[in-house]
Amino acid sequence: MVSIIGYPFSERVPEWRNGVGVQGTVLVKRGFAHMLKHGVVMDVTNVEQAQIAEDAGAVAVMVLDKLPYDVRKAGGVARTASLRIIEDVMDHITIPVMAKCRIGHTYEAEVLQAIGVDMIDESEVLTPADDQRHIWKWSFKTPFVNGARSLGEALRRIEEGAAMIRTKGEPGTGNVAEAVKHFRLIKKELADVRALYLEGDYQELMLRAREMQVSLELVVETARLNRLPVVNFAAGGIATPADAAEMMKLGADGIFVGSGIFKSRDPFERARAIVEATSFYDEPEVVAEVQKSVDETKSMEGLDENTMVFKMQERGPN
Amino acid sequence: MEAWERAADVLGIQADVVIVKQPNQLEGLTAISIPGGESTVIGSLAENSKLLEKLKEGVLNGLPALGTCAGMILLSKKSRDSVVGEKKQPLLGVLDVDVERNHFGRQPDSFERDLSIPVLGEKPYRGVFIRAPIIKQVGQGVEVLAKIEEGIVAVRQANIVATSFHPELSDDPRLHVYFLKQVANV
């Protein structure tokens, strides 16, 4: 599949040879994200939750020290999860295991790679470690996922080596509104560059590339594909099956659920229902059926903007 | 889907590529492909919607099937995970092979490499192995299409073709063309 081979970045990737095979290529990294499409990645904090997630049909789990909702409550500095817990999760489930590191904290990512996690999320849910730079992700064999609120932000992360993008949304709030906003904006900006590409207006595309602070090649490639060159998931505030279906309907390739499952009082039913709603998003009868299996009085408590101390989506360098 | 369209182009035929999520969508298919993903997820969703049962019936009655990575695991009779061991997961059980999931390790160990697949000709085929499974044992009537140092990575059993790697991720249409021409008789 030509679209994920990774032009024009192949030269930025070190060659990791292993006998006849080559590891950590752009295709191998982006291909991994590709295999998660139409699936749900669930935040978990221990083995028990990871097992619930796997049994419910999660396509991967994301191990954190605290769920985003609790990160907000606890305040202080949020760091990567205990390595022992991550390893424990890896030993007990068969689906991929991801973990978060702080934005710009290259060494936190190094230790996650050393213990063998399947994907690293350089995440604004944790306290950013560098206000100037994100991690240079090309030097890692392990693929990365990054958050984005706009096309420019997504392309900047891809240019640094991200193999997957997710909308930022506003994590830990149970409010899907910010994820919708970011997803719509990315779609609109994509449509704009696509139109310029079809008109053959490369000069305007170059101006857009400068505005977005990314290379012209990446903008042109994105416009040619008429989509991000990596898988694009929705994240941040998804709490119900209908939330997940709504994001899929908007064009998301899949869903991340953070606090929405294990901050609810019906985690197993909800996890399963969100998986079904994500897969059958184009069949409202199926989504209605699974939405019946969750109880709105058991949904996580929402958090409105006025009572929020800080916005996670605004953390870290642009 | 792109991979199928490209293969149809090579063969000079018109193909309708559709996504199958419900049992009734199986009707009238020329062939089916079960692509990569997580076998536990595909299996449990398909079991719930009764798709698994219908699919098994179809493949047993001769519907040509191509299973890649997770798809190969689903087609197999027996599967175990390299770390976790036996795991209860819904399988179609139509392909007479024993499969080990995640044989090569976790994602950092995923790789691409050239393969020799005689039925595709002399030119090497680039195989993309992502948290890939391997075939530990094959039953009678299973033809080995490709083998590497670690074990068997592609097989055919009558109307079924299965691979450890992801032909849908490489830009070489030969495997899909082989499947359509030789197995599905298109």
Contacts between the chains, C-beta under 8 A, distances in Angstrom:
chain1	res1	chain2	res2	distance
A	1	B	2	5.7
A	1	B	3	6.7
A	1	B	168	6.6
A	1	B	169	5.4
A	1	B	170	7.4
A	1	B	171	6.5
A	2	B	171	5.2
A	3	B	2	7.7
A	4	B	169	7.1
A	5	B	171	7.1
A	18	B	109	7.7
A	18	B	111	6.1
A	19	B	149	7.6
A	20	B	113	4.8
A	20	B	114	7.0
A	20	B	148	7.8
A	21	B	111	3.5
A	21	B	112	6.6
A	21	B	113	4.0
A	21	B	129	7.4
A	22	B	111	5.9
A	22	B	112	5.7
A	22	B	113	6.9
A	23	B	108	6.9
A	23	B	109	6.6
A	23	B	110	6.5
A	23	B	111	4.6
A	24	B	108	7.1
A	25	B	111	7.9
A	25	B	112	5.8
A	27	B	112	6.1
A	27	B	128	6.0
A	27	B	169	6.4
A	27	B	170	7.8
A	28	B	110	4.9
A	28	B	111	6.3
A	28	B	112	5.8
A	28	B	128	6.5
A	28	B	130	6.5
A	31	B	110	7.8
A	31	B	128	5.6
A	31	B	130	5.3
A	31	B	166	6.4
A	31	B	169	4.7
A	32	B	107	5.4
A	32	B	110	6.4
A	32	B	130	5.3
A	32	B	131	7.3
A	34	B	36	7.7
A	34	B	169	6.8
A	35	B	36	4.7
A	35	B	37	5.4
A	35	B	38	7.4
A	35	B	69	7.5
A	35	B	70	7.6
A	35	B	130	6.0
A	35	B	131	7.9
A	35	B	166	7.9
A	36	B	37	7.7
A	36	B	38	7.9
A	37	B	37	7.6
A	38	B	37	7.9
A	39	B	37	7.1
A	39	B	38	6.8
A	39	B	41	6.1
A	54	B	40	6.8
A	57	B	40	7.3
A	57	B	41	4.9
A	57	B	44	5.1
A	57	B	45	6.3
A	58	B	41	7.4
A	59	B	37	7.1
A	59	B	38	5.0
A	59	B	41	5.3
A	60	B	38	7.7
A	90	B	83	7.6
A	90	B	106	7.4
A	91	B	83	6.4
A	91	B	84	7.6
A	92	B	84	6.8
A	93	B	84	6.9
A	94	B	40	6.5
A	94	B	81	4.6
A	94	B	83	7.4
A	94	B	84	5.1
A	94	B	87	5.9
A	94	B	101	6.2
A	94	B	102	6.7
A	95	B	38	5.4
A	95	B	40	6.4
A	95	B	41	7.5
A	96	B	38	7.7
A	96	B	106	7.6
A	96	B	107	6.5
A	96	B	131	6.8
A	97	B	106	7.8
A	113	B	108	6.5
A	116	B	105	7.4
A	116	B	106	4.8
A	116	B	108	5.9
A	116	B	109	8.0
A	117	B	106	7.4
A	117	B	107	7.8
A	118	B	106	5.4
A	118	B	107	3.8
A	118	B	108	7.9
A	118	B	131	7.2
A	119	B	107	6.5
A	141	B	108	4.8
A	142	B	107	6.4
A	142	B	108	5.0
A	143	B	107	6.6
A	275	B	41	7.3
A	275	B	45	7.3
A	276	B	45	7.1
A	276	B	48	7.5
A	279	B	21	7.0
A	279	B	45	5.6
A	280	B	21	6.4
A	283	B	21	7.8
A	283	B	22	8.0
